[in-house]
Amino acid sequence: MTFAHKVIETIARHSLLAEGDSVLVALSGGPDSVALLHILHQLGKKQKLKLYAIYINHNIRKKAAKEEERFCRELCSRLDIELFIVSEDIPALAKYLGKGVEETGRDFRYATFENLAKENKIDKIALGHHADDRVETVLFRIIRGTGKTGLAGIPVKRDRVIRPLYELTKQEILDYLKENKQSYCLDESNRSIEYDRNYIRNKLLVDIRHNLNPQIDKALLTLSEISAEEESFLQALVKRRTARLIRRTPGDKIELDLRAYNTYDKWFRRRLLRHCLTVLSGGESGFDRIVVDRLDDFCRLRGKSLSLPDGFQAVTTDNKLVLYRRHTDSYDVALSPGKTSQLTTLRLNFRMSVLDAGKATLSRKRRADKVYLALEKVTPPMVVRNVRPGDKFRPLGLKGTKKVGDYLTDRKIHRVFRDEIPVVCDKKGIVWLVGFEIADRVKIESSSGKVLKIECIKRSKS
């Protein structure tokens, strides 16, 4: 089977591309990315693909980077492909972030690819990872002490990222380039064993093939593929269970039912917590087993509060685990009759309208999502904002004022949820502690004329 047929088969088997797709190719000038761009350019004529390329200068090898950039410009010009050039001082960024150069470079690349694709409405991001990369990744993770999730290795696709060379070997890539008389750049740093990946590629795997198992590549790929299939099944199982166990609050906190959680085996509890942390961080933060096990112990022992990496927090209340990241953003949004106002900090919309007194439903409901106020008792302008220190109001039916914090304490509202409770105010102060109570001074009486209706609507999570 030819190189092109293998790529076509991989694309079809995993549904990587559709006719008319726009594709951003990560181009380094090395053999893998050059072969990827070349073959997609050939296939793109039939598939009507719109190709773009991006070269990122990490400012690690200054002289070599200039040559690579020149090569990529000439290649894309010859193929009539638009090329984006991005430069970043990765060593300086790594030092600032307190992370390794390799990790910083990888994170920067993926973030840059994603941002560029969004800005230009590009459908897919194509990377040049191949079978040899998959072998090295699995072995690297085994050495570092991975769990079953890590054994799945590099996925063939994730969101808009695709890997069309997934099932091809490095040698097949080099043979394809030679056959098509296509030149490429060589990164001399890849020969060094100073970096972990290079040591695995140039030393460890060579020794294993020679002294232990000539078929080590096949063995590791088989292990990875089996693990990926099992991982897919287990993740689907976790996802189904989370619908019953997890609730998202308007402020995007995660509530987990601890009574049900503590009935599960440890392997499932770990997966459940990892899923929650991944969802909470938007997939941006990685949490190792030590963090997950510490959180599991916290849940089983019913600790009060726990600080986690990257600014995340955990608290327990009323048989619930609450996971969240602290936010200190304040908001102050104007309300106008007939218009919908949206809070960005919370997934809440507010709508205000003026009604005749006879059309208003005046039955009193606690914890209501809509209220009716006497219009003549309200002093515009109206706003919805977060609770501030020292806020007071006179709840309906009470003779004196009460601090909002004391009011919520009396109703046993845990502090972790209080930043998700807005207040609607007029010029004189609070008229509605949203979801709880209106102020006595704006209540509707028999002599009231027009009525002001205010609704709070929870937006669904996209």
C-alpha positions as CSV (number, residue, x, y, z in Angstrom):
1,M,0.0,0.0,0.0
2,T,1.4,3.4,-1.0
3,F,2.0,6.3,1.4
4,A,-1.0,8.2,0.0
5,H,-3.3,5.2,0.3
6,K,-2.3,4.8,3.9
7,V,-3.0,8.4,4.7
8,I,-6.4,8.3,2.8
9,E,-7.3,5.1,4.8
10,T,-6.4,6.7,8.1
11,I,-8.4,9.8,7.3
12,A,-11.4,7.8,6.3
13,R,-11.3,5.3,9.2
14,H,-11.2,8.0,11.8
15,S,-13.3,10.6,9.9
16,L,-10.5,13.2,10.2
17,L,-11.5,15.4,7.2
18,A,-14.5,16.3,5.2
19,E,-14.7,17.7,1.7
20,G,-14.2,21.5,1.8
21,D,-12.5,21.6,5.2
22,S,-10.0,24.3,6.0
23,V,-6.9,22.9,7.6
24,L,-4.1,24.6,9.6
25,V,-0.9,22.5,9.2
26,A,1.8,22.8,12.0
27,L,5.0,23.3,9.9
28,S,8.4,23.1,11.5
29,G,10.4,22.4,8.4
30,G,11.3,18.9,9.6
31,P,10.5,15.7,7.6
32,D,7.2,14.9,9.4
33,S,5.5,18.2,9.0
34,V,6.8,18.7,5.4
35,A,5.5,15.3,4.4
36,L,2.2,16.1,6.1
37,L,1.9,19.4,4.2
38,H,3.0,17.8,0.9
39,I,0.5,14.9,1.1
40,L,-2.4,17.1,2.2
41,H,-1.7,19.5,-0.7
42,Q,-1.9,16.5,-3.1
43,L,-5.1,15.1,-1.5
44,G,-6.6,18.6,-1.1
45,K,-7.0,19.0,-4.8
46,K,-9.6,16.2,-4.9
47,Q,-11.1,17.0,-1.4
48,K,-11.2,20.7,-2.1
49,L,-9.3,21.4,1.1
50,K,-8.2,25.0,2.0
51,L,-4.7,24.7,3.5
52,Y,-2.9,27.1,5.8
53,A,0.4,26.5,7.6
54,I,2.0,27.9,10.7
55,Y,5.7,28.1,11.7
56,I,6.6,28.9,15.4
57,N,10.0,30.2,16.2
58,H,10.8,29.1,19.8
59,N,14.0,31.3,19.9
60,I,16.0,28.3,21.2
61,R,18.2,27.7,18.1
62,K,18.4,31.2,16.7
63,K,20.5,30.5,13.6
64,A,18.7,27.2,12.7
65,A,15.3,28.9,13.2
66,K,16.1,31.6,10.5
67,E,16.9,28.8,8.0
68,E,13.8,26.9,8.9
69,E,11.6,30.0,8.5
70,R,13.2,30.7,5.1
71,F,12.6,27.1,4.0
72,C,8.9,27.2,5.2
73,R,8.3,30.5,3.4
74,E,9.7,29.1,0.1
75,L,7.8,25.8,0.4
76,C,4.5,27.5,1.1
77,S,5.0,30.0,-1.6
78,R,5.7,27.2,-4.1
79,L,2.6,25.3,-3.0
80,D,0.5,28.5,-2.9
81,I,-0.3,28.0,0.8
82,E,-0.8,30.9,3.3
83,L,1.9,30.8,6.0
84,F,1.6,32.3,9.5
85,I,4.8,33.1,11.4
86,V,4.8,33.3,15.2
87,S,7.8,34.0,17.4
88,E,8.1,33.5,21.2
89,D,11.0,33.4,23.6
90,I,10.1,30.0,25.1
91,P,13.2,29.8,27.4
92,A,12.2,33.1,29.0
93,L,8.6,32.1,29.2
94,A,9.5,28.8,30.8
95,K,11.5,30.6,33.4
96,Y,8.7,33.1,34.1
97,L,6.2,30.2,34.5
98,G,8.5,28.0,36.5
99,K,8.1,25.2,34.0
100,G,10.3,23.1,31.8
101,V,11.3,24.3,28.3
102,E,9.7,21.3,26.6
103,E,6.5,21.6,28.4
104,T,6.3,25.3,27.9
105,G,6.9,25.0,24.2
106,R,4.3,22.3,23.8
107,D,1.7,24.3,25.7
108,F,2.4,27.5,23.8
109,R,2.2,25.6,20.4
110,Y,-1.2,24.1,21.1
111,A,-2.6,27.4,22.5
112,T,-1.3,29.2,19.4
113,F,-2.8,26.7,17.0
114,E,-6.2,26.8,18.7
115,N,-6.3,30.6,18.8
116,L,-5.2,31.0,15.2
117,A,-7.8,28.5,14.1
118,K,-10.6,30.3,16.0
119,E,-9.6,33.7,14.7
120,N,-9.6,32.5,11.1
121,K,-12.5,30.1,11.3
122,I,-10.3,27.1,10.4
123,D,-12.0,23.7,10.8
124,K,-9.0,21.4,11.6
125,I,-5.5,21.6,12.9
126,A,-3.2,18.9,11.4
127,L,-0.1,17.7,13.3
128,G,2.6,15.4,12.0
129,H,2.7,12.8,14.8
130,H,3.3,9.3,13.5
131,A,3.7,5.7,14.7
132,D,7.2,6.2,16.1
133,D,6.0,9.2,18.1
134,R,3.3,7.1,19.6
135,V,5.7,4.4,20.6
136,E,8.0,7.0,22.3
137,T,5.1,8.6,24.1
138,V,3.8,5.3,25.6
139,L,7.3,4.3,26.8
140,F,7.9,7.7,28.2
141,R,4.7,7.6,30.2
142,I,5.4,4.1,31.5
143,I,8.8,5.2,32.7
144,R,7.2,8.2,34.5
145,G,4.6,6.0,36.1
146,T,1.4,6.5,34.2
147,G,-2.0,5.0,34.8
148,K,-4.3,3.3,32.3
149,T,-5.3,6.7,30.8
150,G,-1.7,7.5,29.9
151,L,-1.2,4.2,28.2
152,A,-3.8,5.3,25.5
153,G,-1.0,7.5,24.2
154,I,-1.5,10.1,21.5
155,P,-5.1,10.2,20.1
156,V,-5.6,10.2,16.4
157,K,-8.0,13.2,16.9
158,R,-9.2,15.4,19.7
159,D,-11.6,18.2,19.0
160,R,-10.3,20.0,15.9
161,V,-6.7,18.5,16.2
162,I,-6.1,15.6,13.7
163,R,-3.0,13.4,12.9
164,P,-3.3,12.0,9.4
165,L,0.2,10.3,9.6
166,Y,-0.9,8.4,12.7
167,E,-0.3,4.9,11.3
168,L,2.8,5.6,9.3
169,T,6.4,5.0,10.5
170,K,9.2,7.5,10.4
171,Q,11.0,5.4,7.7
172,E,7.9,5.5,5.5
173,I,7.8,9.3,5.8
174,L,11.5,9.6,4.8
175,D,10.9,7.2,1.9
176,Y,8.0,9.3,0.7
177,L,10.0,12.5,0.8
178,K,12.9,10.9,-1.1
179,E,10.5,9.5,-3.7
180,N,9.0,12.9,-4.3
181,K,12.4,14.7,-4.2
182,Q,11.1,16.9,-1.4
183,S,13.8,18.5,0.8
184,Y,13.4,19.3,4.5
185,C,15.3,20.7,7.5
186,L,17.2,18.6,10.1
187,D,17.1,19.7,13.7
188,E,20.5,18.8,15.1
189,S,19.2,19.0,18.7
190,N,17.1,15.8,17.9
191,R,20.4,13.9,17.9
192,S,21.3,14.9,21.4
193,I,20.2,12.7,24.4
194,E,20.1,15.7,26.7
195,Y,16.2,15.9,26.4
196,D,14.2,13.0,27.7
197,R,12.4,12.3,24.4
198,N,15.7,12.2,22.5
199,Y,17.2,9.7,25.0
200,I,14.2,7.4,24.6
201,R,14.3,7.7,20.8
202,N,18.1,7.6,20.2
203,K,19.3,5.4,23.0
204,L,16.7,3.4,25.1
205,L,14.5,2.1,22.2
206,V,17.6,1.3,20.2
207,D,19.0,-0.8,23.1
208,I,15.6,-2.5,23.7
209,R,15.2,-3.5,20.0
210,H,18.8,-4.9,20.0
211,N,18.9,-6.6,23.4
212,L,15.3,-7.4,24.5
213,N,12.6,-7.3,21.9
214,P,13.0,-6.4,18.2
215,Q,9.2,-6.0,18.1
216,I,9.0,-3.5,20.9
217,D,7.4,-0.9,18.7
218,K,4.5,-3.2,17.7
219,A,4.1,-4.4,21.3
220,L,3.8,-0.8,22.6
221,L,1.4,0.2,19.9
222,T,-0.8,-2.8,20.6
223,L,-0.8,-1.9,24.3
224,S,-1.7,1.6,23.5
225,E,-4.5,0.7,21.1
226,I,-6.1,-1.8,23.6
227,S,-5.8,0.8,26.4
228,A,-7.4,3.5,24.2
229,E,-10.4,1.2,23.4
230,E,-10.9,0.4,27.1
231,E,-10.4,4.0,28.0
232,S,-13.1,5.1,25.6
233,F,-15.6,2.6,27.1
234,L,-14.7,3.7,30.7
235,Q,-15.0,7.4,29.9
236,A,-18.4,6.8,28.3
237,L,-19.4,5.0,31.5
238,V,-18.2,7.9,33.7
239,K,-20.0,10.4,31.5
240,R,-23.3,8.6,31.9
241,R,-23.0,8.4,35.7
242,T,-22.0,12.1,36.0
243,A,-25.4,13.1,34.7
244,R,-26.9,11.8,38.0
245,L,-24.1,12.7,40.4
246,I,-23.0,16.2,39.3
247,R,-24.7,19.6,39.1
248,R,-23.3,22.8,37.6
249,T,-24.1,26.0,39.5
250,P,-24.8,29.4,37.8
251,G,-21.2,30.3,38.7
252,D,-19.9,27.1,37.1
253,K,-19.0,25.4,40.4
254,I,-19.4,21.6,40.4
255,E,-21.5,19.9,43.0
256,L,-20.8,16.1,43.5
257,D,-23.2,13.9,45.5
258,L,-21.0,12.3,48.2
259,R,-23.5,9.8,49.4
260,A,-23.5,8.1,46.0
261,Y,-19.7,8.8,45.5
262,N,-18.7,6.8,48.5
263,T,-20.5,3.7,47.3
264,Y,-18.2,3.3,44.3
265,D,-14.9,1.5,44.0
266,K,-11.7,3.6,44.1
267,W,-10.9,3.2,40.4
268,F,-14.2,4.7,39.5
269,R,-14.0,7.5,42.2
270,R,-10.6,8.5,40.7
271,R,-12.1,8.8,37.2
272,L,-15.1,10.7,38.5
273,L,-12.8,13.3,40.3
274,R,-10.5,13.6,37.3
275,H,-13.5,14.2,35.1
276,C,-14.8,16.9,37.4
277,L,-11.4,18.7,37.6
278,T,-11.0,18.5,33.8
279,V,-14.5,19.9,33.2
280,L,-13.9,22.7,35.8
281,S,-10.6,23.7,34.3
282,G,-11.9,23.6,30.7
283,G,-9.3,20.9,30.0
284,E,-6.5,23.3,30.6
285,S,-5.1,21.9,33.8
286,G,-3.6,18.5,34.4
287,F,-4.0,16.9,37.8
288,D,-1.8,14.0,38.7
289,R,-2.7,10.9,40.7
290,I,-1.3,12.4,44.0
291,V,-3.8,15.3,43.7
292,V,-6.7,13.1,42.8
293,D,-6.0,10.7,45.6
294,R,-5.7,13.6,48.1
295,L,-9.1,14.8,46.9
296,D,-10.5,11.3,47.2
297,D,-9.3,11.0,50.9
298,F,-10.8,14.5,51.5
299,C,-14.2,13.3,50.2
300,R,-14.3,10.0,52.2
301,L,-13.1,11.6,55.4
302,R,-15.5,14.6,54.9
303,G,-12.9,17.3,55.3
304,K,-14.1,20.9,55.5
305,S,-11.9,22.6,52.8
306,L,-8.9,21.7,50.6
307,S,-6.7,23.8,48.4
308,L,-5.8,22.3,45.0
309,P,-3.2,23.3,42.3
310,D,-3.9,26.2,39.9
311,G,-6.1,28.1,42.4
312,F,-8.9,25.4,42.6
313,Q,-10.7,24.8,45.9
314,A,-12.8,22.0,47.4
315,V,-15.3,22.2,50.3
316,T,-17.9,19.9,51.6
317,T,-21.4,20.9,52.6
318,D,-24.7,19.0,53.0
319,N,-23.4,15.7,51.7
320,K,-22.0,17.5,48.6
321,L,-18.4,18.1,47.4
322,V,-18.1,21.6,45.8
323,L,-15.2,22.2,43.4
324,Y,-14.5,25.7,42.2
325,R,-11.9,28.3,41.3
326,R,-12.0,31.6,43.3
327,H,-13.2,34.6,41.4
328,T,-13.2,38.2,42.7
329,D,-14.8,39.8,39.7
330,S,-17.5,42.4,40.6
331,Y,-20.4,43.3,38.2
332,D,-23.0,46.1,38.0
333,V,-25.4,45.6,35.1
334,A,-28.2,48.1,34.2
335,L,-31.8,46.8,34.0
336,S,-34.4,48.4,31.7
337,P,-38.0,47.4,31.0
338,G,-38.5,45.3,27.9
339,K,-34.8,44.4,27.6
340,T,-32.8,41.3,28.7
341,S,-29.6,41.9,30.6
342,Q,-27.0,39.3,30.8
343,L,-24.4,38.6,33.6
344,T,-21.1,37.3,32.3
345,T,-19.8,36.2,35.7
346,L,-22.8,34.1,36.3
347,R,-24.9,32.1,33.8
348,L,-27.9,34.3,34.5
349,N,-30.1,36.7,32.5
350,F,-32.5,39.3,33.9
351,R,-35.7,40.5,32.2
352,M,-37.8,43.4,33.5
353,S,-41.3,44.4,32.3
354,V,-44.2,46.7,33.5
355,L,-47.7,45.1,34.0
356,D,-51.1,46.2,35.1
357,A,-51.7,45.2,38.7
358,G,-54.5,42.9,37.6
359,K,-52.2,40.8,35.4
360,A,-49.6,40.1,38.1
361,T,-49.5,36.8,40.0
362,L,-49.1,38.1,43.5
363,S,-48.8,34.8,45.4
364,R,-45.7,34.9,47.6
365,K,-43.1,32.2,46.9
366,R,-39.8,31.9,48.7
367,R,-36.7,31.1,46.5
368,A,-38.6,32.3,43.5
369,D,-37.0,33.2,40.2
370,K,-39.4,36.0,39.5
371,V,-40.9,38.8,41.6
372,Y,-43.5,41.6,41.4
373,L,-42.8,45.0,42.9
374,A,-45.0,48.1,43.2
375,L,-43.7,50.4,40.4
376,E,-44.4,53.7,42.1
377,K,-42.2,52.5,45.1
378,V,-39.2,51.9,43.0
379,T,-36.6,54.7,42.3
380,P,-34.7,54.2,39.1
381,P,-32.1,53.5,37.8
382,M,-32.3,49.8,38.3
383,V,-29.2,47.5,38.4
384,V,-28.3,43.9,39.2
385,R,-24.9,43.5,41.0
386,N,-23.0,41.2,43.3
387,V,-23.5,41.4,47.1
388,R,-21.0,43.9,48.7
389,P,-19.7,43.9,52.3
390,G,-22.1,45.6,54.7
391,D,-25.1,45.3,52.3
392,K,-28.4,45.6,54.2
393,F,-32.1,45.4,53.4
394,R,-35.5,45.1,55.1
395,P,-36.9,41.7,54.1
396,L,-40.6,41.5,53.4
397,G,-42.6,41.4,56.6
398,L,-39.8,42.4,58.9
399,K,-39.8,45.6,60.9
400,G,-36.0,46.3,60.9
401,T,-33.1,45.9,58.4
402,K,-30.9,42.9,58.2
403,K,-27.4,42.4,56.8
404,V,-27.5,40.2,53.7
405,G,-24.8,38.0,55.2
406,D,-26.8,37.4,58.4
407,Y,-30.0,36.7,56.3
408,L,-28.2,34.0,54.3
409,T,-26.6,32.6,57.5
410,D,-30.1,32.2,59.1
411,R,-31.2,30.3,56.0
412,K,-28.1,28.0,56.2
413,I,-26.7,29.1,52.8
414,H,-23.0,28.0,52.8
415,R,-20.5,30.7,52.1
416,V,-19.2,28.9,49.0
417,F,-22.4,29.7,47.2
418,R,-22.9,33.3,48.3
419,D,-20.9,34.8,45.4
420,E,-23.5,33.4,43.1
421,I,-26.4,35.3,44.7
422,P,-27.0,38.7,43.0
423,V,-29.1,41.6,44.3
424,V,-31.3,43.9,42.3
425,C,-31.1,47.5,43.4
426,D,-32.7,50.8,42.8
427,K,-31.3,54.2,43.8
428,K,-32.3,53.6,47.4
429,G,-30.8,50.2,47.8
430,I,-31.7,46.5,47.5
431,V,-35.2,45.7,46.2
432,W,-34.6,41.9,45.7
433,L,-32.1,39.4,47.1
434,V,-32.4,37.2,44.0
435,G,-33.9,33.8,44.7
436,F,-34.8,34.7,48.3
437,E,-36.8,37.8,49.2
438,I,-37.9,41.3,48.1
439,A,-37.5,44.4,50.2
440,D,-40.6,45.3,52.3
441,R,-40.5,48.9,51.0
442,V,-41.4,47.8,47.4
443,K,-44.2,45.3,48.2
444,I,-47.5,45.5,46.3
445,E,-50.5,46.8,48.2
446,S,-54.1,47.1,47.3
447,S,-53.6,50.7,46.2
448,S,-50.7,49.9,43.9
449,G,-51.1,50.8,40.3
450,K,-48.5,49.5,37.8
451,V,-46.4,46.5,38.7
452,L,-42.8,45.8,37.9
453,K,-42.0,42.2,37.1
454,I,-38.4,41.0,37.3
455,E,-37.3,37.5,36.1
456,C,-34.0,35.7,36.7
457,I,-33.4,33.1,34.0
458,K,-30.5,30.5,34.2
459,R,-28.6,30.1,31.0
460,S,-27.8,26.5,30.0
461,K,-24.2,25.4,29.9
462,S,-22.8,25.3,26.4
